[in-house]
Amino acid sequence: MLLRRYIGNKKFYAQTGKIMIPLAIQSILTSSTAIIDTMMVSWIGKVSAVGTATQLDALMQATAFGIAVGINIFLVQYFGSQDHKNMRKTFGLSLISMFLNALVWFTISCLFTKQLLKFFINDNYVINDAVEYLKFAVWGFFPTSILLSFTFAYHSIQKTYIPLYIGIITTIIHISLNYILIFGIFGFPALGIYGAGLSVFLSQMISLIIHIFYAYFSKQVFIGNIRDMFTFSKDFIKNVYGKVYPLVINEALFGIGNSMFVKAFGCYGKNVLDSYYVGNQIANLFYVIVNGISDATGAMLGASLGKGDYDKATREADYFTGIAIISAVTIISIIMTFSDKIVSLFSLSGPDLHQLAVIIVKVLSIKIAFRLYNVIVFSALRAGGDSKFLTFLDSGIMWLVGIGSTLFMVYILKVNSIVIVLLVGQLEQMVRLVIGFKRKSSGIWLNNLVHKVN
């Protein structure tokens, strides 16, 4: 009977597959693109430069993700209650918020480029290369941020296949541009790392243009005229942002936290950092399952909560837990079996660094396994507007346990093994799992938010 609680019916799995499979494929495209990017820059010896430069993009995307996820709570529940009028207002607010987010990070990155890069690594050669990469890549902040509004809007109406199709097109464009501009083929000059940054900006702009034209010409429910989308009362903004700002703070702290790990690992030097970047990129490929489950959980629980069906939301949360457990076992098995062969695709300087990257991937598989359950809890709390506790559970524990233990081992104990530091750092996921399980079981997250806003 206990196991039965975590097994859904055919209708549940069909609906989950409809949402999750396109999301997973889209995440595979994104992760594969990042891996191919890393492979290409490894061939010209610029892994650390691009990896360090993209920390700024990661910070921008972290706050953008917080905005998108927070506003998406309302989009999902408005979709569940078939309130298209407020969906359009919410989407308009999302677009404005995303543009402002990109503007803030663009300004910071342009004014303090070298100072920010030196925070991560004190190597002038790496920093100068990173500056070259950012000359064009930083302009990609605008389309990248705004694209998240469209992606999450489609998630909210359970049309995840649309960003997938557009993603396939732009992935092909991005990889092609990368190869052409980095190495100089078809008569183009070889721009090296500068070309890598330029291809990021161009491919993201093309993706945004396609999204805008498709959304308007296909008359998506979240699209309206300017008045429909950009006219909102102060109370509307206050109520939406009241739930959004804790998530933005959470994602900002989470993004800065990830950068703190890079800062700590930078103490081990460029070669070890190269192995970490490669290992982390490979591990990110398996996060497609994590992201797919997370988004599907948020979409389905949010729709049920929007209808006021709390019993169904509770059952669905348990069903997703069952999926997470099976996925965790599968992912660990795959990583343990194939990590060596995957790392072989990258040009690392020596067998020791190759082996280090393999071990890092295996250690990070533990993090992925725990994260699979934790994102179920995150999505449940987020869908029900329990955003303040979510901030503590996600970024709070990250800083208190994960970053705290990492900085203590690197700077105080002077532990000279990145593998040991990474292993001990997984305590973060275990603490989060215990606290998150109790919060999810309490049912505090079972709320109809759009009823309160309306």
C-alpha positions in Angstrom: 0.0 0.0 0.0 2.9 2.4 0.8 4.4 1.9 -2.7 1.1 2.3 -4.3 1.0 5.9 -3.0 3.8 6.8 -5.4 2.4 5.1 -8.5 0.0 7.1 -10.7 -2.5 6.0 -13.2 -2.1 5.9 -17.0 -3.8 9.3 -17.4 -1.2 10.9 -15.0 1.8 9.5 -16.8 0.3 10.4 -20.2 -0.1 14.0 -19.1 3.3 14.0 -17.5 4.9 12.7 -20.6 3.2 15.3 -22.7 4.7 18.0 -20.6 8.0 16.5 -19.5 9.3 14.8 -22.7 9.5 18.1 -24.8 11.0 19.8 -21.7 13.6 17.1 -21.3 14.5 17.2 -25.0 14.8 21.0 -24.9 17.0 20.7 -21.9 19.1 18.1 -23.7 19.5 20.6 -26.6 20.6 23.3 -24.2 23.0 21.1 -22.3 24.4 19.6 -25.5 25.0 23.0 -26.9 26.9 24.0 -23.8 28.9 20.8 -24.0 29.7 21.3 -27.7 30.7 24.9 -26.9 33.0 23.7 -24.2 34.5 21.1 -26.5 35.1 23.7 -29.2 36.8 26.1 -26.8 38.8 23.3 -25.3 40.3 22.7 -28.8 41.7 26.3 -28.7 42.6 26.0 -25.0 40.1 28.5 -23.6 37.9 26.4 -21.3 38.6 28.4 -18.1 38.2 31.7 -19.9 34.7 30.9 -21.3 33.8 29.1 -18.1 34.7 32.1 -16.0 33.0 34.6 -18.4 29.8 32.7 -18.4 29.6 33.1 -14.6 28.2 36.6 -15.3 25.6 35.2 -17.7 24.8 32.6 -15.0 24.1 35.3 -12.5 21.9 37.2 -14.9 20.0 34.0 -15.8 19.6 33.1 -12.1 17.6 36.3 -11.3 15.8 36.0 -14.7 14.8 32.4 -13.7 13.5 33.7 -10.4 11.3 36.3 -12.1 10.1 33.8 -14.7 9.3 31.0 -12.2 7.6 33.5 -9.8 5.4 35.0 -12.4 4.7 31.6 -13.9 3.0 30.6 -10.7 0.2 33.0 -11.6 0.2 32.1 -15.3 -0.3 28.4 -14.5 -3.1 29.1 -12.0 -4.8 31.6 -14.4 -4.6 28.9 -17.1 -6.2 26.4 -14.7 -9.0 28.8 -14.0 -9.3 29.8 -17.7 -8.7 33.5 -16.9 -7.0 34.6 -20.2 -7.4 38.3 -19.5 -5.2 38.2 -16.4 -2.8 35.8 -18.2 -2.0 38.5 -20.7 -1.4 41.1 -18.0 0.9 38.7 -16.2 2.8 37.9 -19.3 3.2 41.6 -20.0 4.6 42.2 -16.5 7.0 39.3 -17.1 8.4 40.9 -20.3 9.0 44.2 -18.6 10.6 42.6 -15.6 12.9 40.5 -17.8 14.1 43.5 -19.8 14.9 45.4 -16.7 16.7 42.4 -15.2 18.9 42.2 -18.4 19.6 45.9 -18.3 20.8 45.8 -14.7 23.2 42.9 -15.3 24.4 44.3 -18.7 25.3 47.6 -16.9 27.1 45.9 -14.1 29.0 43.6 -16.4 30.1 46.5 -18.7 31.2 48.8 -15.9 33.0 46.2 -13.7 34.0 43.5 -16.2 37.6 42.8 -15.0 36.8 43.3 -11.3 34.1 40.7 -11.5 36.3 38.2 -13.5 39.2 38.6 -11.0 36.8 37.6 -8.2 36.8 34.1 -9.7 40.4 33.6 -10.8 43.6 35.7 -10.5 45.1 34.8 -13.9 45.5 37.7 -16.3 45.7 35.4 -19.3 42.4 33.8 -18.5 40.8 37.2 -17.7 41.9 38.9 -20.9 40.4 36.0 -22.9 37.2 36.2 -20.9 36.9 39.9 -21.7 37.2 39.2 -25.4 34.4 36.6 -25.1 32.1 39.1 -23.3 32.4 41.9 -25.8 29.5 40.5 -27.7 28.2 37.8 -25.3 27.1 40.5 -22.8 24.6 41.8 -25.4 23.0 38.4 -25.4 21.7 39.1 -21.8 18.6 40.9 -23.3 17.3 38.2 -25.6 18.3 35.4 -23.2 16.3 37.0 -20.3 13.2 37.8 -22.4 13.2 34.3 -24.0 12.5 32.9 -20.5 9.2 34.7 -20.4 8.1 33.0 -23.6 9.4 29.6 -22.5 7.6 29.7 -19.2 4.4 31.0 -20.7 4.3 28.0 -23.0 5.0 25.7 -20.0 2.1 27.3 -18.1 -0.4 26.4 -20.9 1.2 23.0 -21.3 2.5 23.6 -24.9 6.1 22.7 -24.1 6.6 21.4 -27.7 6.6 25.0 -29.1 9.9 26.1 -27.4 11.3 22.7 -28.2 10.8 23.1 -31.9 12.2 26.6 -31.9 15.0 25.4 -29.7 16.0 22.7 -32.3 16.2 25.4 -35.0 18.3 27.8 -32.9 20.5 25.1 -31.5 21.5 24.1 -35.1 22.1 27.8 -35.9 24.2 28.3 -32.7 26.5 25.3 -33.2 27.0 26.2 -36.9 27.8 29.9 -36.0 30.1 28.7 -33.3 32.1 26.5 -35.6 32.2 29.1 -38.4 33.2 32.0 -36.3 35.6 30.3 -33.9 37.6 28.4 -36.6 36.9 30.5 -39.7 35.3 28.5 -42.5 33.3 29.4 -45.6 35.4 32.5 -46.0 34.9 33.9 -42.5 37.9 34.9 -40.4 38.9 32.7 -37.5 37.7 34.9 -34.5 38.5 32.4 -31.8 37.0 33.1 -28.4 35.6 36.4 -29.7 33.6 34.4 -32.3 32.3 32.2 -29.5 30.8 35.2 -27.8 29.4 36.6 -31.0 27.6 33.3 -31.9 25.9 33.4 -28.5 24.4 36.8 -29.1 23.3 36.1 -32.7 21.7 32.8 -32.0 19.7 34.2 -29.0 18.5 37.1 -31.0 17.3 34.8 -33.8 15.5 32.7 -31.3 13.7 35.7 -29.7 12.6 37.0 -33.1 11.1 33.6 -34.0 9.3 33.4 -30.7 7.8 36.9 -31.1 6.5 36.2 -34.6 5.2 32.8 -33.8 3.4 33.9 -30.6 1.6 36.7 -32.4 0.7 35.0 -35.6 -0.6 31.9 -33.8 -2.6 34.0 -31.4 -1.4 32.4 -28.2 -3.7 32.9 -25.2 -1.1 34.9 -23.3 -0.6 37.4 -26.2 -2.9 40.4 -26.6 -2.6 44.0 -27.7 -0.5 46.6 -25.9 -3.4 47.7 -23.7 -4.2 44.1 -22.7 -0.7 43.2 -21.8 0.8 46.4 -20.3 -2.0 47.9 -18.3 -2.1 46.8 -14.7 -3.1 48.3 -11.4 -0.8 48.9 -8.5 -2.6 46.2 -6.5 -2.1 43.7 -9.3 1.7 44.4 -9.4 1.9 44.4 -5.6 0.2 41.0 -5.4 2.2 39.4 -8.1 5.6 40.8 -6.9 4.7 39.9 -3.4 5.1 36.2 -4.4 7.8 36.9 -7.0 10.4 38.8 -4.9 11.3 36.0 -2.5 11.9 33.7 -5.5 14.1 36.3 -7.2 16.1 36.7 -4.0 16.4 32.9 -3.8 17.6 32.5 -7.4 20.0 35.5 -7.0 21.5 33.9 -3.9 21.6 30.6 -5.6 23.4 32.0 -8.6 25.8 33.9 -6.4 26.3 30.7 -4.4 27.2 28.7 -7.5 29.7 31.5 -8.3 31.2 31.1 -4.8 31.9 27.5 -5.5 33.8 28.5 -8.6 35.7 31.1 -6.6 36.7 28.5 -4.1 37.7 26.0 -6.8 39.7 28.7 -8.6 42.2 28.5 -5.7 43.3 25.1 -7.1 44.5 26.7 -10.4 43.6 26.8 -14.0 44.1 23.0 -14.7 41.9 21.8 -11.9 39.3 24.4 -12.8 39.4 23.1 -16.4 38.5 19.6 -15.1 35.8 21.0 -12.9 34.2 23.0 -15.8 34.3 19.8 -18.0 32.9 17.6 -15.2 30.2 20.1 -14.3 29.1 20.5 -18.0 28.7 16.7 -18.3 26.7 16.5 -15.1 24.5 19.4 -16.4 23.5 17.1 -19.3 21.8 14.8 -16.8 20.0 17.7 -15.2 17.6 17.6 -18.2 15.6 15.0 -16.2 15.7 17.1 -13.1 14.5 20.2 -15.0 11.8 18.2 -16.8 10.4 16.7 -13.6 10.6 20.1 -11.9 8.7 21.9 -14.7 6.1 19.2 -15.1 5.5 19.1 -11.4 5.0 22.9 -11.3 2.7 22.9 -14.3 0.4 20.1 -13.1 0.3 21.0 -9.4 -0.3 24.7 -10.3 -3.2 23.8 -12.5 -4.7 21.6 -9.8 -4.3 24.3 -7.2 -5.8 26.9 -9.6 -8.9 24.7 -9.7 -9.0 24.3 -6.0 -8.4 20.6 -6.1 -6.0 20.1 -3.2 -6.5 16.3 -3.0 -5.4 15.9 -6.6 -2.4 18.2 -6.1 -1.3 16.1 -3.1 -1.6 12.8 -5.0 0.3 14.2 -8.0 3.2 15.3 -5.7 3.5 11.8 -4.5 3.4 10.4 -8.0 6.2 12.7 -9.0 8.3 11.5 -6.0 8.0 8.0 -7.5 9.3 9.2 -10.8 12.2 11.0 -9.1 13.4 7.8 -7.3 13.4 5.7 -10.4 15.2 8.5 -12.4 17.9 8.9 -9.6 18.8 5.2 -9.8 18.9 5.3 -13.6 21.1 8.4 -13.8 23.7 7.2 -11.3 24.0 3.9 -13.2 24.5 5.7 -16.5 27.1 8.1 -15.1 29.1 5.4 -13.4 29.2 3.4 -16.6 29.9 6.0 -19.3 31.6 9.0 -17.6 35.1 8.0 -18.8 34.1 7.8 -22.4 32.2 11.2 -22.3 35.1 13.0 -20.7 37.3 11.6 -23.5 35.5 14.0 -25.9 37.3 17.0 -24.3 40.9 18.1 -24.8 42.2 18.2 -21.2 46.0 18.6 -20.8 47.0 15.2 -19.4 45.6 11.9 -18.1 45.5 13.2 -14.5 43.1 16.0 -15.4 41.1 13.6 -17.5 40.7 11.2 -14.5 39.9 14.1 -12.2 37.1 15.2 -14.5 35.7 11.6 -14.4 35.7 11.5 -10.6 34.1 14.9 -10.4 31.2 13.7 -12.7 30.7 10.7 -10.5 30.6 12.8 -7.3 28.2 15.2 -8.9 25.9 12.3 -9.8 25.2 12.0 -6.0 24.0 15.7 -6.1 21.8 15.0 -9.0 20.1 12.0 -7.3 19.3 14.1 -4.2 18.2 17.0 -6.3 15.6 14.9 -8.1 13.6 14.6 -4.9 14.3 18.1 -3.7 13.0 19.8 -6.9 9.6 18.0 -6.3 9.5 19.8 -3.0 10.6 23.1 -4.6 7.9 22.9 -7.3 5.2 22.0 -4.8 6.1 24.9 -2.5 6.5 27.3 -5.5 3.2 26.3 -7.0 1.4 27.0 -3.8 3.2 30.3 -3.1 5.2 29.1 -0.1 8.1 31.1 -1.6 9.6 32.5 1.6 10.2 29.1 3.1 11.4 27.9 -0.4 14.1 30.7 -0.2 15.4 29.3 3.0 15.2 25.7 1.8 17.0 26.4 -1.5 19.5 29.2 -1.2 19.5 29.4 2.6 20.7 25.9 3.1 23.1 26.2 0.2 24.9 29.1 1.9 24.7 27.7 5.4 25.7 24.1 4.6 27.1 23.9 1.0 29.1 27.1 0.7 29.9 27.2 4.4 31.5 23.7 4.4 33.3 24.4 1.1 34.9 27.7 2.1 35.8 26.2 5.5 37.6 23.3 3.9 39.3 25.3 1.1 40.4 28.4 3.1 40.6 27.2 6.7 41.5 23.5 6.6 43.5 24.0 3.3 42.1 20.7 1.9 44.1 20.2 -1.3 41.6 17.8 -3.0 38.6 19.2 -4.9 37.0 15.8 -4.8 36.9 15.6 -1.0 35.5 19.2 -0.9 32.8 18.2 -3.4 31.9 15.1 -1.5 31.5 16.8 1.9 29.5 19.6 0.2 26.8 17.0 -0.7 25.7 17.3 3.0 23.7 20.3 1.7 21.4 18.1 -0.4 20.8 15.7 2.5 19.9 18.4 5.0 17.6 19.9 2.4 15.9 16.6 1.7 15.0 16.0 5.4 13.6 19.6 6.0 11.9 19.6 2.6 10.1 16.3 3.2 8.6 17.6 6.5 7.4 20.8 4.8 5.9 19.0 1.9 4.1 16.6 4.2 2.6 19.5 6.2 0.4 20.6 3.3 1.1 24.3 4.0 1.8 24.8 0.3 -1.8 23.9 -0.8 -3.1 27.3 -1.8 -5.2 28.8 -4.6 -3.2 32.0 -5.3 -5.3 33.5 -8.2 -8.4 33.4 -6.0 -6.5 35.6 -3.5 -5.2 38.0 -6.1 -8.6 38.4 -7.8 
